[in-house]
């Protein structure tokens, strides 16, 4: 007997599919979760405009550290989400093996992005923090503790929810 497609049946199928995708993405995220080793707050970094950035100034506030690359298609899709997040929260992004400061500046300008960017030209910072996949987003609470790590694409709403839950 053929199933009759009604709005209710279609809605059930859509919700079931979305729930399944969510569960699969959580499992993948758990498997790919980095073993973060570094203490981000002890670092003194320089952004792509050669401005010094002491990470200790963020120690008593929520902080989002976003590892990405200009050559990463998922990172490009997620960039506007990170931009929106940076308008309300502390966001430090780390561009891994993405070329010179000028190249990253051009990427930021072409994509109308304004968040802070550290150039990790040789991948040393990513390696120090155990980051192997891009994008990877780390969310620290106001006590300086790493509360969430997200590997892969994240929505603005999802990132905002994680920040809210971290406090």
Secondary structure, DSSP 8 states (H G I E B T S, - for coil): ------HHHHHHHHHHHHHHHHHHHHHHHHHH-------GGG-EEEBTTS-EEEGGGGTTS-EEEEEE-TT-HHHHHHHHHHHHHHTTSEEEEEEES---HHHHHHHHHHTT--SEEEEETTSHHHHHTT--SSSEEEEE-TTS-EEEEEES---HHHHHHHHHHH-
